[in-house]
Amino acid sequence: MNLPLARSLPTYNLTPDTSTPSVAEVFNLSNYKADQASSPDVKPSMLRRAGRQVRAHYSLVTPLPTEFPYGVPPLLVEELKKDLPEGQEELKVDLEDMLARMEPSLQHPVLQAKEGGLAAYSSPLREKTLSKAVLLGLSKKCAEDLLPNLDLGEEGSAAREEILQILSGRAVLAKIDEDKTQAFSPWSLCYGGHQFGSWASQLGDGRAVSVFTTHSTPTSKFHSPQIAELQLKGAGRTPYSRFADGLAVLRSSVREYLGSEYMAALAIPTSRALSLIHLPDVAVAREKMETGAVVCRVAPSWIRLGSFEIHRSRDDWRNLSQLVTYVSKEVLGVHEEKMLARELVKGVAKRTAVMIARWQAYGFMHGVMNTDNFSVLGLTIDYGPYAFMDKFDRMHICNHSDDSGRYAYKLQPAMGEFAIRKLGDAVAEMIGAEIESDSPLTESWADDSDRPKRMAWREKGLEYISEIAGEYKSDLKGEYEAQMAKRLGFLDCKPDDNLQYFEKLLDIMENYNLDFSRTFRTLCFFPGVHSTDFKDFLTRLIPLDEVPKHHQATAQEETTAFLRKYEERLAASESANGTDASSRQKRMKAVNPRFILRQWVLEEAIARLEDKRDTAFLELVLQMSTNPFESYGEDGESTSAEEARLCGIGSENMLGFQCSCSS
């Protein structure tokens, strides 16, 4: 609570939901009485009531991580019974009154701030009835990288208790101020999206609530300006929850917590995960009954491509324009005043190309590449049924809900282009208007336009979108080949490397049932085809017990022929760059992970937490996820048996394991 509050918040720059347009009105809901309400339309349930169309960028909302449908807490029943008039036995509980008692109250601060800063609030009923929260994990690496001034404290300390209160959603950070740019409370974003190729209309943060935004430290050139927005996933119902409960289960939360940190260690653009908190008494219905959990995830911004689509679908030009201006200037750092919309699409396309190129180079599969799951910053977000490639298969589908294979590994680059084109569709009219005016647009740029005028603008804008899509494909190809060159040890990248080396190696993997990541790591130890160690190396690279018998001879012959050419290419690259083979192993091991966050590792971590709350195993997997390039017992080096085991490929029945979307 002593960290500085960032001033480029969405809530300071964008349009709020009219149901709760100010922080003061949100916190006034704690005083709501059904029989005394001055405004019967503004009720506590407005923060939880899903299904209404919100013509705004966000809704102010407070976390409420409790079971849904809401039941009346026994403690409230006991309290109300005490106040029953004499002779009245039947107790009637009004839902709005009950929710009001659950809202944080300014009369009930639980954590005091320094002068002028934020405080944390709760309410007596909220404190007594919200499920206990158990801190299972804290990523010190995430805090170190993004929040170096955050005091994580020790177990049992006041700082640790503060973190648990805020990051579980039990207490709510806020500040009431007549000046909008000084007031603060949590919010959820409104957006739409194309899901599996079809327009799904309004979606929004159905179970995610942003609770704090502060200044961060640089982590990559794509994080500009340096902001850390802390968002709770699984924090309860919002106006965007639709038919769902707003909760997340432990299973999916573990996957996001570990997956985010592992991707960051691989230098793949991603959101981060700060904490994992279990709600063991909150029952959550999925394919079976599970328990709830909350992940605190961190990114410079959580705005998505679908955030633009929703306003375009409604012809809401003012909100669209406001969003383009905010994202361009405050999130992407665009300085070209005249062409904000065009520069926005170009910037998003470039970042997305880098992200997906690195996905492909490291065998990562997202599983649900809907346009509402694409960040404007080109960050990997919304970890659902993701996976890292086991035995290489270009058409592998990691999401068992993806019946058509739309998001198969090979198709991910094309799905990125689809998303960029949909963003372009959303802002095409604005791009055309920018071109025509040759000056910065005002918010009212489309107010007096008719349909023919907008169609003419759109046609001009779409011409630029086609150009940007072409640049996206070129950028993705260049980044992919640069990453693959590094993984193979090349110090430069030539035009024919992709077909002769990258694709050829992938063909060998696919034809002979080879493990994707293990193959790359084994190549770090390539001794040369004329070395006395070459035969042993080849056996490690092509484990014959995993290759079908009728392919074994062919596999070794074809791979040896490839390795001869590969050795020549390595030597030429090293000679041209003034180095030799002595440094090769070190530089290749630095980009080819020994530890892979495989499905079997994730499933074991989940099972151990569910069965015995084994946080020690979770911490070990997190430590290896944030340091995946270490040797962990490779070539007889000292390591624990458990670390060595976790670097294995796992049992046959877990290879290519497909996950569910249900989380």
N, C-alpha and C positions, 0 to 999 in steps of 0.2 A: 504493500500500500504506500510505500515511500518512493516507488518508481515514478518517473515523470509520465503524465498522460499525454499521448501524442495528440496533435492538433489537426491532423488531416483525416479525422474520422469520417466514415460515411454519414454518420448521424449529424455531423456539422455541415455537410455539403449537399446532402440529397433530400428527397421528399419523404416525410414520414407518413405512415398509415394514419388516416384521419380519426380512427377510433381512439387512439392514444397518441396524440401528436407531441406530447411533451413529457419530460421526466416527472414533473410535478404531478401531472394527471395519472401517470402510471402508479406512483407511490400513494396517491390519494385513494386508490382502489382498496387499500387496506382499511379505510374508514367506511366503506360502502355498507349500507343497511338497506335491505330490499324495501322496507316500508317507509324509508326516508330518502330514497334516491331522488336527487334533483334532476338527473339526466338518466331516464330509464334505459336509454340505448347504450350507455357506456357502463358496462358491468365487468366484474372480474373475469367472467368467462370469455370476454373479448380477447384476452391474451391466449386462450386455449381453444377457442372455437374455430374449427377448420372448415373450409369449404366456401367461404365468402371470397369474392374477387377483390384483391387489394390493389388499387391503382396507385401504387407508391413504390419506393425502392426498398423500404424496410419497415418492420414493425418493432417498436419498443416492447420488450417482453422480458419477464424474469424467469430464471430456471425453476422448474418444479419437478425434480426427478422422483416421481412416485407412480404407483400403479394406475393404469387406466383401463376401464372406466373408473372414475373416482368413487371411492366408497367413503362413508362418513367415519372419521377416526373415532374409535371407542372413547378416547379421552375427551373429545368434543361432546359426545353423547352424555358422559358423566357430568360434564360442566353444565350443559344445558338443562339436564334434569334437575339440577339444584335450583334453577330459576323458574321452574314450572309453577304456575299459579296453583294455589291450594285447590285440590279436587280435580285438577286436570291430569290425566294419566298418559294421554297420547302425545308423543313428542314428534313435532314436525321440524325437519331441518331443511332450510332453504339452501340450494346449491350455491347460489351467489354469495350468501352470507358466509358459507363454509369456505369458499375459495378466497373471500376477502380476508378471513382470519389466517389463511395460509400465505397471503402476500406479505413481503417484507414491509416493515413499518418504520417510519422515521422516528417513532417513539421507542423503537427497540434496536438501537445500535449494538452490535456485538463486537465490533473491532473498530477502534477509533483511529482516525488518520491524523497525520500532522496537520498543522494549520493550513487551511486552503486546499487540502487534498481530498481524496476519496475516503469514505468510511464504508463499513460493511454492515448490512442490516438483515434482520430476520424478524420473527414474530414468536410469541410464546407457543402458539399451536404448531407452527412450523418447526420450531426447535424440538418439541416433544414428539411429533408424529413422523417426521421424515425419517426414512430408513437410516440406520447407521451406515457410515461410509468407511471403507477400509482401503488405505493406500497400499496398493500392490507394487507399484513401481514409479520411480522418478528417473527421467533421463538426465543425468548430470551433463552429458555431452550436448544435449539440446540447450540446456540452460547456459552452459559455457559458450556455445556458439552464438546464441541469439539473445540471451538475457543474463549477461555476465554480472550485473548488479543485483540480481535476484538472490535473496538469502534463502537457501533451501532448508537451512537449519538441520539439527540432528533429531532423531526420533524422540518424541516427547517434548521438544522445545516449543516455545511460543510461535516461532517462525513456521515450523512444520505444521502446527495446528492451524495457523492462518491459511497456509496453502491448502490443507485438507478441506477447510470450511469453504473457501472460494471455489476451488477446482472440482468439488463434488456438487456444487450448486446449492448447498445448504444455506450459505450466506451470500448476499448480493451486494456487489460493489456499486456505489452510486454517489452522486453529488447533486443537490438541488440548487439551482441558480436561475435567476430571472434571465440572465444572459445565456442564450442557447449554446454559445460556444464555450461556456464554462460548465454547464450541467452535463451529467453523465448517468447513463444506465445501460444495461445490456440490450442487444437487438438481434433480430433474425432477418435475413435478406429475402426479398421477393424475387423469384426468377421463374422462367419457363424452361422448356428444353425439348429437343428431339430425342426420344427414347427408342432405341433399336430402329431408328430411321423415321419414326412417325412423330408428328407434333403432339405433345402431351399437355399443352396449355400451361396454366399456372402450377408450379411445383413449390419451390422455395425451401428454406431451411426448416424442414419438418421436425427435426430433432437436434438441431444445432443452434446454439446461442453464443454469440460473441460477448465475452464478459470483461475484456480489458484490452487496451491497445497502448503500447508504449514504444519508445525509441529503441532500436535494436542496433546491433553491430553488423558490418558487412559479412555476408557468407558467400556471395557470388555476385558477378556483375549484373545478374538479372534481378537482384533485389534492390530496387531503387524507387523511391527513397527507402531508407532503412527503418522499417516499422515491424513490430511484432504484434500481431493481433491474436489474442488467446481466445479460442473457441471451444466450448464444451459440446461434445457429441454424445447424445444420449441423455440430455438434460431435461427431457419432458416435452409436453405438448406446446406447440406454437400455432399461430394462425395458418401455418402452411402444412400441418401434419396430415391433412386429408383424413383418410380412414384409419390412420396408424396411431400408435400410442406415444410417439415421441421418444421412445427409449431405445437403447442399444444393449445387446447381450454381451456377456463376458467373452464369448468365443470370438465375435467379430472385433471386439475392442482390443483383445490381445493381438490379433492380426494387424490392426492398424498401428498400434503402439510400436510393435517390433518392425513392421514393414517400412514405416516412415523413416525410422532411424537407420535401417539397413540401406535404404536407397540413398540417403544423404551420405553415408560412408562410401558408396560407389560413385559419388559425384553426379548422380542423376537428379535434376531439379525436382524438388519435392517439398510438400509441407512437412512439418516436423511434429513430434509427439513429446510433450513435456511430462505427462503423468498418466497413470492408469489407476482408476479407483473402482473398487467393487462395491456394489449395493446388494449384499447377500440376501436381504429380506424382501427385495423387490422382485416379484414374479413377473416374467415376461413370456408371453405366448408366441412361439414361432412354430416350426414343425413339431416341436415338443415344448414343454415348459422349461424355461431357463431362468437365469438370474441376471439382473441388470448390471451395467457398468458404465462409467463415464471416462472418455479419453479427452484430455486437454490437448488440442492440436494447435500448432502455431504456423502462421504464414504472414507475409506482409499485407496481404489482402485476400478475402475469400470471395471476391466478385468473380462470376463465371460468364461464359459466353451466353448462356441462357438468360443472364440478367438483361442483356440487350434485346434478346428475342421476344421477351414477354411484352415489352413496351411497343416494339414494332408490330406485334400481332394485334395490338389494340389501336394502332395509329395514334399512339400517345407521343407525339413528336416532342413536346416540352420535356417530359421525363426522360425520353431517349437522349435528347440533346444535353440535358443536365448530366446524365450518366457518362456520356462520351467525354464531356469536358472534364469531369472529375477524374475519371480513370486515366485519360490521356495525360493530364497535368500532374495529378497527385500520386498516381500509382505507377504509371509507366515513365513519367518524367519527360514527356514530349514537349519540345520547345517551338515547334512549327505552328504558330498561331492560326494560319490560314487554312490548314488542312488537318485538323485534329482527327476527324473520323477516318480519313485515309491512313494517317500515321498510326492510329490506334490498331487498325487491322494489320498493317505491316508489322508493327511491333509484336502483336500477339502471334502472328504467323511465324515470325522468326524464332520466338521463344518456344512455340509449340514444336517446331521442326527440330530444335536441339533436344527437347525432352524425348520425343518419340524416337529420334535417331539413337539416343542412348538406351532407350528401352530395347530396341532391336539388337544393339550391340551386346547387351548383357542378358538377353533372353527373358526380359520381363514382359509379362502379359497382364494388362489391366483388368480385362473381363467385362467392363461396362463403360464403354467410351461414348456415352450419351453426351449431348452438348451441354447439359447442366453439370457434367462432371469435368469440364475443361476450365482451368483457371486462366484468367487474363494474363497471368504472369508466366504461363508455360510451366506450372508446377504440377507434379503428380499429386492429385488429391482424391479423396473419397475411396479409400482402400476397401474394396469389397471382396469379390472372388478373384483376387489376383494370384499370380503364381510365377515362379521362375522355372524356365525350361529344364526338364530332366533329359531324357533321351530326345535327341533333336527331331522335331517334326514341324515343318513350316506351317502346317494347317492345324496345329494343336489349338483346342478351345479349352480355356481354363474354367469357364463359367458353364455349369451344366444347365443353366436356364437359357443359354444362347443356342436355341435349337437350330437356327439357320447357319451358325458359324460366322455371323456378321463381324464379330470382334476377335477372330482367330489371329494368332501371332502374325502371319504373313500379311494380313489385311490392316494392321494397325496404322501404317503410314497413310493408306487411303482414307481411313476413318478420321485421321487428323485433318486431311484436306477437306473432307465433308464438313467437319466442324468449322473450319476457317471460312468455307463458302457460306455456311449458315450465319456466321457472324457478319460476313459481308452483305448477305441478304438483308440483315437487320438494319444496317446503317447505309445502304446503297443510296437512298434518297438524300441523305445528309452529305454524302461524298459528292453527289452530282450538284447539289446546291452550293457546296464549297467551291467547286470548280467554276461554276457560273459566276458567283459573286466575286471571287478572287480576293476575299477579305474575310476576317473572322465572322462567324455567324452569331447572331443573337439568339436567345432562347425562343424568340417568336418567329424564327426563320420560316416556319411552315404554316403559320397561322392563317394567312390569306391565300394559301395555295389551293388550287383545285386538282382534281384527279389527273387530268392530262399533264399538268405541270409537274406533278410528282412522278408520273410515269416517265417523263423526259429526264428528270433528275436521276431516276432509278437506272435508266438505260446507260447513262454516262457513268454512274457509280459502278455498275456491274462490269463494265469494261476494265476498270482498275482492279476489281476483285479477281478477274481471270489472270491478270498480270501477277498479282500477289500470290495466287495459287501456284503459278509457275515458279515464282521465287521460293515458295515454301518447299516444293519438291526438290529444287536445286540445293537449297540450304540443308534439307534433311539428308540428301545423298552425300553432300560434302562432309557433314558432321558424322554421319554413320561411317564413312570410309576412313575418316581421321581416327575415330575411336577403334575401329577394327585394326587399323595399321598399328596403333599403340599396343593393342592386345597381342598382335603377332610379333611385336618387337621391332617393327620397321621404324626408322627415324625420319622417314618421309613418306609421301603417299603419291603413287603414280596412277595415271588414268586407267591402266589395264590391271591394276591390283585387284579390283573388285571381282572380275570374272576369273582371273588366273589363280587368285589365292583365297579371297574371302568366300566367294560362292563355291569354289572347288572344295574348300575345307568343309563347308556346311553340307555339300553333297556327300562327302565321305561320311560325315556324322550320321546323316539321315539314312544313307544306304546300308550302313553297317551297325545301326542301333547304338550309336555312341552317345555318351552323356555330354551335353553341351558345355557346362562349366568345367567339368573334370578334364575334358579335352584341352581346353585353353590353359588350365593350370599345369597340366602335364607338359605342354609345349615349352613352358618356362625352362625345363630341364633338358631340352633337345641337345644332345652332345655332338651332332653331326653324323651323317650316314656312314662315314668311314671310321668312326670311333669304335673301339672295342666294346663300349657300353651300349652301342646302338641296338643290338638285339634285345637286351633287357628293356631298354627304353621303348622299343616298338611293342613289346608285350604289355607294358603299362599303358601305352597310348591306345592299343587295340586289344582289350582283354578278350581273348578268344572264347572264354566261357560265356561271354555275353553276345557273341556274334553267331548267327545261325551257321551250322556246320558247312553247308554247301557254299557259304560265302567266305569262309575263313582264309583260304589261300588268296583269293581275289582281294580281300580286304588288306592283307599285308602287302601284296604287290602294288596295289593302287596307292596305298598310303606311302610306301617307300618312294615311288616315283614322284609323288607330290612333295615329299620331304627333300628330295634332291634339288628340285627347282626352288623350294622354299629356302634352303640353305644358301643357294646362289644369290637369291634376292636379299637375304639378311646381310650377306657379306658385302654386296654392292651398296646397300643402304648405310652400313657402318663405315665403309671406306669413304663414301661421299661426305659423311658427316664427321670425319676425323676421329673415329673411335673404333673399338674392336669388340670381339665377342665377350671379353672379360666382364663387361658391365651389363650384358644382355639379361642375364638371369634376374639380377636385382631390379632392373627397370620393368621387366615383364611381370615379376611377382607383385610389383606395386600397382598393377592395373588388372590383374587376374586373381580374383578372390579365391582363397583356400576354403573359407567357410561360406556356404550357400544357405540362405534362409529357405530351406525346402519345406514342402508341405508336411512332411513327416515330423520335422522339428517343431513347426507351428502346432500341429495336432497334439504332440506330446506335451508342449508347454501348456496348452489349453487344458488337457486332461489332468495334468498335475495340479494346476490351480483349482480346477473344479473338484477334484477328489480330496486333496490334502492342503490346499492353499500353499503350494510349494513355491514361495517367492524366491528362494535361493536359485532354483533352476531357471526361473524367469530372468533373474539378474545375470546369470551366466550367459544365457542366450542373447540378452541385450548387450552384454560386454563383447561377445564375439561378433554381434551384428554391427557394432560401431568400430570394430577392428577386424574386418574380414580378410585382410591381406596377410595377417600373421601366419607363421608356419604351422603352428599347432601340431607338432610332432612329425612333420614331413621329413622324410629321409632320416628318421631316427632321432631327430632333435627332441629335447626334453619337453614333455607336455603331460597334462593329466589324461587319464584314460577316457574321461568324459568329454574333454575337448576333442580328442581324436575321434571318438564315436560320432560326435555332432558334425564332423566334417565328412561323414560317409554319405552314400547316396540313399541309404535306407532300404526298407523292404520292398520287394517287387510290387506288392499290391498298392503301394503308395505312389509309385511312379506315374506321372501324368494325372494325379488326383484332381478331380474337378470339384470346385466349391459351389455353394449356393449363393444367390443374391440375398437371401433372407438373413438379415443381421440386426 
